[in-house]
C-alpha cells in the first residue's frame, strides 16, 4: 500500500483520493517557434522539457495530450475544450504551459504567457477556466498548473552564503531565458463566478518556475532548470511524498543552480494533501 493509500484509508479528509485509472487528463502546451512579428526567439530545449513531462505524467497515470506552437486564441480554445470535457469519472487534472512569459497586471495569479503570435494569455485566465464555477465536473478535485515561463526580466545575482558544491553550477552552453517585456493584462475582468458549495478557487495549485518579475532559465541542450529538476524529483520521491513536499525539493534544488539564480514557487489552494497514483 502506498503512502497516499495509507493516509486516505486512515483519514479520507486529509488526502485527495486518486483512485481512477487514468486518474485524469494532462494537457501540455509547448510553444517553441514564434512568428517573426512577435519578436520572440525560438525556445530551443523546450521539446526536451515536453518529452520529459509527457513521459512523467503518463507514468503517474494521466492521459497526456500535447499541443505545440499555439497562438493565444488557440491556447484558450484548447484549455476551454479540456475544461468542457466530462471529468466526473476522473480524480484530477493537470495543465502544463511551456512558453515565453512576462509580468502582467493581475488580481489573483501573477504573470502571463505568450502565444506564438506574440499575444498574451494571463495565468489567472488559464486557471479560472478550470475553477469550480467554470468546470463543475472537476469540483472538489485537484487542478494542477505547471508554468515554465519567465515572470519578468530581472536577473537575480543572489546573495552570498556558504559555498555551494561545484556541480550545482550549470556547465556547457549558456542558458537562455524565457523573459519578455512587461505588458498590461488583457481587457476588463469577467463578472464574479457563481457561489458554490466550496470556494470557487478551491483545489487549485499553480507552480511557477520562477518568482514573479524574474527570469526563468532554460538550457538549450538539457531543457529548463525547473522542468529538469521537477522530473528528477518526481522520479525519486513521488511514490512517498505529497505534492507540496515535492515542490519544496524542486525549489531548493533549482535555487542552488547557476551563476544567475532562480527560485520556483507556488500558489496553493488545495484543501488536502495530494499524493500521485503510482
C-alpha positions in Angstrom: 0.0 0.0 0.0 1.4 3.4 -1.0 1.8 6.3 1.4 -1.2 8.1 -0.2 -3.4 5.0 0.2 -2.4 4.7 3.8 -3.3 8.3 4.6 -6.5 8.2 2.6 -7.6 5.0 4.3 -6.8 6.3 7.8 -8.3 9.8 7.2 -10.0 10.5 3.9 -10.3 14.2 4.8 -6.5 14.5 4.9 -5.6 13.4 1.3 -7.3 13.5 -2.1 -8.3 10.2 -3.5 -6.6 9.5 -6.8 -8.0 6.0 -7.4 -9.2 6.3 -11.0 -7.1 4.9 -13.8 -6.3 7.0 -15.7 -6.6 9.4 -12.8 -7.1 12.5 -15.1 -6.2 14.4 -18.2 -2.9 16.2 -18.6 -2.6 18.9 -21.3 0.9 20.2 -22.2 1.1 23.3 -24.3 4.6 23.6 -25.8 5.3 26.9 -27.6 8.8 26.7 -29.3 8.6 28.7 -32.5 7.1 32.2 -32.6 6.1 34.3 -35.6 8.5 37.0 -36.8 6.2 39.8 -35.9 6.2 38.8 -32.2 10.0 39.4 -32.0 10.2 36.4 -29.7 13.0 33.9 -30.1 12.6 30.2 -30.6 12.7 28.4 -27.3 15.4 25.8 -28.1 15.4 23.0 -25.5 11.7 23.2 -24.7 11.0 20.0 -26.7 13.2 18.2 -24.1 11.0 19.6 -21.3 7.9 18.5 -23.2 9.2 14.9 -23.7 10.2 14.6 -20.0 6.8 15.8 -18.7 4.9 13.7 -21.2 6.6 10.6 -20.0 6.4 11.6 -16.3 2.7 12.2 -16.2 2.0 9.0 -18.2 3.9 7.2 -15.5 1.7 9.0 -13.0 -1.4 7.5 -14.7 -2.5 10.6 -16.6 -3.8 10.6 -20.2 -1.4 13.1 -21.8 -2.1 15.3 -24.7 0.5 17.6 -26.3 -0.3 20.7 -28.3 2.6 22.6 -29.9 3.1 26.2 -31.2 -0.4 27.6 -30.4 -1.4 31.2 -30.9 -3.0 32.9 -27.9 -6.6 32.2 -29.0 -5.7 28.6 -29.8 -4.3 28.2 -26.3 -7.5 29.5 -24.7 -9.6 27.3 -27.1 -7.5 24.1 -26.1 -8.0 24.9 -22.4 -11.7 25.6 -22.7 -12.1 22.3 -24.6 -10.4 20.4 -21.9 -12.4 22.1 -19.2 -15.7 21.2 -21.0 -14.9 17.5 -21.0 -16.7 15.3 -18.5 -14.2 14.7 -15.7 -16.8 13.1 -13.4 -15.1 9.7 -13.6 -11.6 11.2 -13.0 -9.9 12.5 -9.9 -7.5 15.2 -11.1 -6.5 17.5 -14.0 -3.1 18.8 -15.0 -2.1 21.7 -17.3 1.5 22.5 -18.3 2.4 25.6 -20.2 5.9 25.9 -21.7 6.4 29.3 -23.3 7.8 32.8 -23.1 6.3 34.9 -20.3 6.2 38.3 -18.7 4.9 40.3 -15.8 1.2 41.4 -16.2 -1.3 43.2 -14.2 -3.5 40.8 -12.2 -5.9 40.4 -9.3 -5.3 36.7 -8.4 -2.4 34.9 -10.1 0.6 36.9 -11.4 2.1 36.6 -14.8 1.1 35.9 -18.4 2.4 33.6 -21.2 2.7 34.2 -24.9 1.1 32.5 -27.8 3.2 32.1 -30.9 1.5 35.2 -32.4 3.0 37.3 -29.6 -0.3 37.8 -27.8 -0.7 37.3 -24.1 -2.8 34.9 -22.1 -2.8 35.7 -18.4 -2.2 32.9 -15.9 -5.3 33.9 -13.9 -7.4 33.4 -17.1 -5.9 30.0 -17.6 -6.6 29.0 -14.0 -10.1 30.4 -13.9 -11.2 28.3 -16.9 -11.0 25.4 -14.6 -12.4 26.8 -11.3 -15.3 25.3 -9.5 -17.9 27.5 -11.3 -16.5 27.1 -14.8 -15.7 23.4 -14.7 -18.2 21.7 -12.3 -17.1 18.1 -13.2 -13.8 19.0 -11.5 -15.4 20.5 -8.5 -13.7 19.3 -5.3 -10.9 17.7 -7.3 -7.3 18.9 -7.6 -6.4 21.1 -10.6 -2.7 21.4 -11.1 -0.9 24.0 -13.2 2.8 24.0 -14.0 4.2 27.1 -15.7 7.6 27.2 -17.3 8.0 30.8 -18.4 9.7 33.9 -17.2 7.9 36.1 -14.7 9.7 39.2 -15.8 13.1 40.4 -17.0 15.0 40.8 -13.7 18.1 38.6 -13.4 18.9 37.6 -9.9 22.6 37.6 -8.9 21.6 36.1 -5.5 23.4 36.8 -2.2 26.4 35.2 -0.7 26.0 32.1 1.5 28.3 29.1 2.3 29.8 27.8 -0.9 27.6 25.5 -2.9 29.0 22.4 -4.5 30.7 22.9 -8.0 28.2 20.6 -9.7 25.4 22.9 -8.8 26.7 25.4 -11.3 25.4 25.0 -14.8 28.1 23.8 -17.2 28.2 23.7 -21.0 26.2 26.2 -23.2 25.0 29.5 -21.8 21.3 29.2 -20.6 18.6 31.2 -22.3 15.7 33.0 -20.5 12.0 33.0 -21.3 11.7 36.7 -20.4 9.8 39.3 -22.3 9.0 42.9 -21.5 6.1 43.7 -19.1 2.8 44.3 -20.7 -0.6 45.3 -19.3 -3.1 42.4 -18.9 -5.9 41.9 -21.3 -9.2 44.0 -21.2 -11.8 44.1 -18.4 -12.2 41.3 -16.0 -15.1 38.8 -16.1 -18.0 39.1 -13.8 -17.6 37.2 -10.4 -18.2 33.5 -10.5 -21.4 32.0 -9.1 -21.4 30.9 -5.5 -20.9 27.1 -4.9 -20.7 24.7 -2.0 -16.9 25.2 -2.0 -14.9 28.4 -2.5 -14.7 28.9 -6.3 -10.9 28.8 -6.4 -10.5 25.8 -4.1 -8.5 22.8 -5.1 -6.1 24.8 -7.3 -2.3 24.5 -7.3 -0.2 26.7 -9.5 3.5 26.0 -9.7 5.7 28.7 -11.2 9.2 28.1 -12.5 10.4 31.4 -11.1 9.5 34.2 -8.7 7.2 36.9 -10.2 9.3 39.6 -12.0 12.3 37.3 -12.5 13.9 35.4 -15.4 13.4 31.6 -15.7 16.5 29.8 -17.2 16.5 27.2 -19.9 19.5 25.2 -21.2 19.3 24.7 -25.0 20.6 21.1 -24.7 19.1 19.9 -21.4 15.9 21.9 -21.1 14.8 24.3 -18.4 16.3 24.1 -14.9 12.7 23.9 -13.5 11.4 21.0 -15.6 14.7 19.0 -15.4 14.6 19.3 -11.6 10.8 18.6 -11.4 11.2 15.4 -13.4 14.1 14.2 -11.3 12.3 14.9 -8.0 9.1 13.2 -9.1 11.0 10.2 -10.3 12.8 9.8 -6.9 10.2 10.9 -4.4 6.6 10.9 -5.9 6.0 7.4 -4.6 6.2 8.6 -1.0 5.8 12.3 -0.7 2.9 14.7 -1.3 2.9 17.4 -3.9 3.9 20.3 -1.6 6.9 18.5 -0.3 8.0 17.5 -3.8 7.8 21.2 -4.9 9.9 22.2 -1.8 12.6 19.8 -3.1 12.4 21.4 -6.5 12.7 24.9 -5.2 15.7 24.0 -3.1 17.5 22.3 -5.9 16.8 24.9 -8.5 17.8 27.7 -6.1 21.4 26.3 -6.0 21.9 26.2 -9.7 23.9 28.6 -11.9 25.6 32.0 -11.5 22.3 33.8 -12.0 19.7 32.5 -9.6 16.2 31.2 -9.8 13.6 30.1 -7.2 10.4 28.4 -8.2 7.2 29.0 -6.1 3.6 28.2 -6.0 0.1 29.4 -5.2 -1.6 26.7 -3.2 -5.3 26.5 -2.7 -5.5 22.7 -2.2 -7.6 21.6 0.8 -5.8 18.3 1.3 -2.5 16.6 0.7 -2.0 15.2 -2.8 -0.1 12.0 -3.4 0.2 10.9 -7.0 -1.0 7.5 -8.1 1.9 5.1 -8.5 
